[in-house]
Amino acid sequence: MECPNCGDLLHEGARYCSKCGTRVREHDASGEQVPLSSETRASSRPVQSVNSTQNRLENARVGYRAALGIWKAQTRLASSRFNAMIVVNSIVLGAISLAIGGDRLLPVFFTRGLSLVGIVASLVWLHAHRRASQYNNYFLWSARELETYLADPVVTISRGATFSEGNEVVLTIDGEKKRLRLSWFARIAKTESFSYFAIAAFLLLYIALLLRL
């Protein structure tokens, strides 16, 4: 015998489905268990269906909030890491400048060693930044996917992606439509592109110093 609600196989004599909890048998006048009538089964299905839909909706809401929270935390962490690496590379470049231009010249291997340290640090920085960017995209796209499961039409992330690509978006505020579009400069000068440019600039500078020494 199968459960009338979820179709799961039932054990012999079972009164409730072990998978979804639907009641499938009742007692007759003699005390024997008999399968539920078609009317009783039909009345039990909507309740189970509604509960299942509500559970999925609540799970989608929790997952949506979690994805956005993690994305915000990852964004702040990436920003802090970027600023810290700027400071570290500035210190290394300052040390190289003092070693080259000081009154008392330091051994060449010392300045070359600092240049190598800078190259390695820049490569590690590039890898960490790329990894953080991929994680950010994952959580952002996860939140965008979960928007389709919410009961109310939520398009915050989806519309934001359209806006970031330079396309026009329309928002309705107090019955009035607002049309927004990124400026051409904002579309070109993206934060992600600037970050990679800064990392590449430090890396090329270290390589140039290493070849010059």
Stockholm file with secondary structure:
# STOCKHOLM 1.0

chainA/1-213         MECPNCGDLLHEGARYCSKCGTRVREHDASGEQVPLSSETRASSRPVQSVNSTQNRLENARVGYRAALGIWKAQTRLASSRFNAMIVVNSIVLGAISLAIGGDRLLPVFFTRGLSLVGIVASLVWLHAHRRASQYNNYFLWSARELETYLADPVVTISRGATFSEGNEVVLTIDGEKKRLRLSWFARIAKTESFSYFAIAAFLLLYIALLLRL
#=GR chainA/1-213 SS CBCTTTCCBCCTTCSBCTTTCCBCEEECTTSCEEECCHHHHHHHHHHHHHHHHHHHHHHHHHHHHHHHHHHHHHHHHHHHHHHHHHHHHHHHHHHHHHHHHSSSCCCHHHHHHHHHHHHHHHHHHHHHHHHHHHHHHHHHHHHHHHGGGSSSCCCHHHHHHHHHTTCCEEEEETTEEEEECCCHHHHHSCHHHHHHHHHHHHHHHHHHHHHHC
#=GC SS_cons         CBCTTTCCBCCTTCSBCTTTCCBCEEECTTSCEEECCHHHHHHHHHHHHHHHHHHHHHHHHHHHHHHHHHHHHHHHHHHHHHHHHHHHHHHHHHHHHHHHHSSSCCCHHHHHHHHHHHHHHHHHHHHHHHHHHHHHHHHHHHHHHHGGGSSSCCCHHHHHHHHHTTCCEEEEETTEEEEECCCHHHHHSCHHHHHHHHHHHHHHHHHHHHHHC
//
